[in-house]
Amino acid sequence: MLKIQRLAILLLLACVELAAQVHSPILATPPLPAPPVPVNPDPTKQTAPSPKTPPLPLTGRIAPNTVLVKFQDPKNPPRDAVTSLLGLTDMIGVGGVGFYKLTSKTLDVPALVTALAARNDVIRVEPDYYLGPASSPCNPNGNSNTNPKPPDDPCWTDGSLYGLSQIAANSVWISPLSADVSRGSPSVVVGVVDTGVELNYSGVNDLHPDLGSNLWSASSMNFSIFGIPGSCNSTFYGFDATAWPSGAYCHPQEATSYYHGTHVTGIIGARGMNGTGVAGVNWTSSLMTLKYGDGTQTGLISGSRMQSNSVSRQRSAIL
């Protein structure tokens, strides 16, 4: 009986060992060697790319040899180090939120993005993309639908303003005014960052009949943007980043017949109940024109960020 028990135990141990070999063959396989650790040529300046700063897809229209960068310490950027490393010709602040525009004389955009994304003092790096409008003008012929009055603006009553009817704007417009219901106010200044506005409707300084009374304006102003002084010494309606600092930056006139900026400004605050053209979401407002796009109807991200900076820095003087 004892011999049978010993034999059974030996058979059991043999089965366990065989099962371990069958089901865990990796135990018998030598481990693979670890991949070599890349040598960092300058560990004081560069590290492996951070998950927070992956390079963005380099598609679309972008400014050549130029990127936008946000550093860990935006008040003290490593100007000398990156200028020497990347062969920079220019490094200027944009937007007042810690971003800098870097332009290189030797490196293209992919090389700049790769080099800067690898630095431990960079939070974000991206190309300086061109932005452009993507919508069509109002249809003057309208469609088969009609919208109820008020307002009496013809592009509303003939059904052309489809978007406003879809958000039921009329239900607010006809409601009694209260603390919670408003059709706009001239005390609310709205900055429209786009391609400018039609300031010469049928001649020089002839304002658009549906926008003129709702445009923000000031008679004069002295200011400074990133240490560069500027001034507007006559009535002006906003700021033109495409002309800064040496052009007519106080006259944000829309450059072409596409009039995207005029269109968007009208959606926000075209005068309502004046029997003309369209009605905006707000019938009264103060619309500040902040032009960042040029005559090709496109503009750089750095220009739009400069607009936000020009407003934020001068709000105590112009708002």
C-alpha positions in Angstrom: 0.0 0.0 0.0 2.9 2.4 0.9 4.6 1.7 -2.4 1.4 2.6 -4.3 1.1 5.9 -2.4 4.7 6.8 -3.2 4.2 5.9 -6.9 1.1 8.1 -7.0 2.9 11.1 -5.5 5.8 10.7 -8.0 3.3 10.5 -10.9 1.5 13.7 -9.6 4.7 15.6 -9.3 5.7 14.6 -12.8 2.3 15.8 -14.2 2.7 19.1 -12.4 6.2 19.7 -13.9 5.0 18.7 -17.4 2.0 21.0 -17.1 4.3 23.9 -16.1 6.5 23.3 -19.1 3.5 23.0 -21.5 1.5 26.0 -20.3 4.4 28.3 -19.3 7.1 27.9 -22.0 8.2 31.5 -21.5 9.8 30.5 -18.2 12.3 28.5 -20.2 13.0 31.4 -22.6 15.8 33.8 -21.8 14.6 37.4 -21.4 15.2 39.8 -24.3 17.8 42.4 -23.7 16.5 45.9 -22.8 16.6 48.5 -25.6 19.5 50.9 -25.3 18.8 54.2 -23.6 19.3 57.1 -26.1 22.1 59.5 -25.1 20.9 63.0 -24.5 23.6 65.3 -25.9 22.6 68.2 -23.7 20.5 67.0 -20.7 20.4 70.5 -19.2 18.3 71.8 -22.2 16.5 68.8 -23.7 14.5 65.8 -22.6 12.3 63.3 -24.3 9.0 64.8 -25.7 6.4 65.3 -23.0 2.9 63.8 -23.5 1.6 67.4 -22.9 3.4 68.7 -26.0 2.9 66.3 -28.9 3.6 67.8 -32.3 0.4 68.7 -34.1 -0.4 67.5 -37.6 1.5 69.8 -40.0 -1.4 70.1 -42.5 -3.2 73.1 -44.0 -1.7 76.5 -44.8 1.1 77.4 -42.4 3.6 80.3 -42.2 7.0 79.0 -43.4 9.8 78.5 -40.9 7.5 79.8 -38.1 6.0 78.2 -35.0 4.1 79.4 -31.9 5.6 78.3 -28.6 4.5 78.5 -25.0 7.3 78.2 -22.4 7.1 77.0 -18.8 8.2 80.5 -17.7 6.7 82.9 -20.3 8.1 85.9 -18.5 11.7 84.6 -18.8 11.8 82.6 -22.1 15.2 81.0 -23.0 15.7 83.5 -25.8 19.4 83.2 -26.2 19.4 79.4 -26.0 16.7 78.8 -28.6 18.0 81.6 -30.9 21.4 79.9 -31.0 20.0 76.4 -31.3 17.3 77.1 -33.9 18.9 79.9 -35.9 16.1 82.3 -35.1 15.6 85.6 -36.9 12.6 86.7 -34.8 11.0 85.9 -31.4 8.1 88.1 -30.4 5.3 87.7 -27.9 1.7 87.2 -29.2 -1.6 87.2 -27.5 -0.5 88.1 -24.0 -1.0 84.5 -22.8 2.6 83.4 -22.8 2.9 82.4 -26.5 5.9 83.5 -28.6 6.2 83.5 -32.4 9.5 82.1 -33.5 10.9 82.3 -37.0 14.0 80.5 -38.1 16.3 81.2 -41.0 17.5 77.6 -41.3 14.8 75.2 -40.0 11.4 74.4 -41.5 8.2 73.9 -39.5 8.5 70.1 -38.9 12.1 70.6 -37.7 11.2 73.5 -35.4 8.2 71.5 -33.9 10.4 68.5 -33.3 13.2 70.4 -31.7 11.0 72.5 -29.4 8.7 69.7 -28.4 11.7 67.9 -27.0 12.6 70.7 -24.6 11.5 70.4 -21.0 10.8 74.1 -20.7 8.2 74.1 -23.5 4.5 73.5 -22.7 3.2 73.7 -26.2 4.4 74.2 -29.8 2.4 74.4 -32.9 2.6 75.8 -36.5 1.3 79.3 -37.1 -1.7 78.3 -39.3 -3.6 80.5 -41.7 -7.2 80.8 -40.8 -9.9 81.6 -43.3 -13.7 82.0 -43.5 -16.0 79.1 -44.4 -19.5 80.4 -44.9 -21.6 82.0 -47.6 -23.3 85.4 -47.6 -26.9 86.0 -46.9 -29.3 85.0 -49.7 -31.0 88.2 -50.8 -33.8 86.3 -52.5 -34.8 84.4 -49.3 -36.7 81.1 -49.6 -40.2 79.8 -49.4 -40.5 80.4 -45.7 -41.5 83.6 -44.0 -40.8 84.7 -40.5 -43.2 86.7 -38.3 -42.7 90.3 -37.3 -41.1 91.9 -35.5 -38.5 92.7 -36.6 -39.3 94.4 -39.9 -35.9 93.9 -41.5 -36.5 92.4 -45.0 -34.0 89.6 -44.8 -35.7 88.4 -41.6 -39.3 88.6 -42.9 -38.5 86.8 -46.2 -37.0 83.9 -44.4 -33.4 84.4 -45.4 -32.0 84.4 -41.8 -32.4 80.7 -41.4 -30.0 80.4 -38.4 -31.9 83.0 -36.3 -35.2 81.3 -37.0 -33.6 78.0 -35.9 -32.6 79.3 -32.5 -36.0 80.9 -32.1 -34.5 84.4 -31.8 -37.9 85.9 -32.4 -39.3 84.4 -29.2 -36.9 86.5 -27.3 -37.2 89.6 -29.4 -40.9 89.8 -28.8 -40.7 89.0 -25.1 -41.2 91.8 -22.6 -37.8 93.2 -21.5 -36.6 92.3 -18.0 -33.5 91.5 -16.1 -33.3 88.2 -17.9 -34.4 89.4 -21.4 -32.5 91.9 -23.5 -32.1 92.8 -27.2 -28.6 94.1 -26.6 -27.0 97.1 -25.0 -24.5 99.7 -26.2 -22.7 99.3 -22.9 -21.7 95.8 -24.0 -18.5 95.9 -26.1 -18.1 92.9 -28.4 -14.7 92.4 -30.1 -15.1 90.7 -33.5 -11.8 89.1 -34.5 -12.3 88.6 -38.3 -11.4 90.2 -41.6 -12.6 93.7 -40.7 -15.8 95.5 -41.5 -17.2 97.6 -44.3 -16.4 101.2 -43.2 -16.7 102.8 -46.7 -20.2 101.6 -47.6 -20.7 103.9 -50.6 -17.8 106.2 -50.2 -15.0 107.2 -47.8 -16.1 107.0 -44.2 -19.6 106.1 -45.1 -20.6 103.5 -42.5 -22.8 100.5 -43.2 -26.5 101.4 -42.7 -27.2 98.3 -40.7 -24.0 98.4 -38.6 -22.8 102.1 -38.3 -24.9 103.0 -35.3 -23.8 99.8 -33.5 -20.0 100.1 -34.1 -17.7 100.9 -31.2 -15.6 103.9 -31.8 -13.1 106.2 -30.0 -11.7 109.6 -30.9 -8.0 109.0 -30.0 -5.8 106.6 -28.1 -2.1 106.1 -27.4 -1.0 102.6 -26.5 1.9 100.1 -26.6 1.9 96.5 -27.8 4.9 94.4 -26.7 6.9 97.6 -26.2 6.1 99.1 -29.6 4.2 102.4 -29.3 1.2 103.2 -31.4 -1.5 105.9 -31.6 -4.9 106.5 -33.3 -5.5 110.3 -33.5 -8.9 110.5 -35.2 -12.2 108.5 -34.9 -11.5 104.8 -35.3 -13.5 101.6 -34.9 -11.0 99.0 -33.8 -7.6 97.7 -34.8 -6.0 96.1 -37.9 -3.3 93.6 -36.9 -2.3 93.0 -40.6 -1.1 96.6 -40.8 0.7 96.7 -37.4 3.1 98.4 -36.7 3.8 100.6 -39.8 0.5 100.7 -41.7 -3.1 102.0 -41.2 -3.7 99.9 -38.2 -6.4 102.2 -36.9 -8.6 101.6 -40.0 -9.8 97.9 -40.0 -11.6 98.2 -43.4 -12.6 94.9 -45.0 -10.3 94.5 -48.0 -12.4 92.5 -50.6 -15.9 91.9 -51.7 -16.2 88.7 -49.8 -17.1 90.6 -46.6 -16.9 87.8 -44.2 -16.1 90.1 -41.3 -19.0 92.4 -42.1 -21.3 89.3 -42.3 -20.2 88.0 -38.9 -20.5 91.4 -37.3 -24.0 91.6 -38.7 -25.0 88.3 -37.2 -23.8 89.5 -33.8 -25.3 93.0 -33.8 -26.9 94.3 -37.0 -29.5 97.0 -36.1 -33.0 95.5 -35.7 -36.3 97.1 -36.5 -34.9 99.6 -38.9 -36.5 98.2 -42.0 -33.1 97.6 -43.6 -31.1 94.5 -44.5 -30.8 92.0 -41.7 -31.3 91.8 -37.9 -28.6 90.7 -35.6 -29.0 88.6 -32.5 -28.5 91.9 -30.6 -30.3 94.9 -32.0 -28.1 97.3 -30.2 -24.4 96.8 -29.3 -20.9 98.2 -29.4 -19.1 96.2 -32.0 -15.3 96.6 -31.9 -13.7 95.6 -35.2 -10.5 93.6 -34.7 -9.1 92.7 -38.1 -6.5 89.9 -38.4 -7.1 88.7 -42.0 -5.6 90.3 -45.1 -7.0 90.7 -48.7 -6.8 86.9 -49.3 -9.4 86.5 -46.6 -7.0 84.5 -44.4 -5.0 85.5 -41.4 -2.4 84.0 -39.0 -3.2 82.7 -35.6 -0.5 85.0 -34.2 -2.5 88.0 -35.6 -5.7 86.9 -33.9 -3.8 86.4 -30.6 -2.4 89.9 -31.0 -5.9 91.2 -31.2 -6.9 89.7 -27.9 -3.8 91.3 -26.4 -4.5 94.7 -27.9 -8.0 94.7 -26.3 -6.9 93.3 -22.9 -4.0 95.8 -22.6 -6.1 98.8 -23.6 -9.5 97.9 -22.0 -9.1 100.5 -19.3 -8.6 103.2 -21.9 -11.0 102.2 -24.7 -13.8 100.1 -23.1 
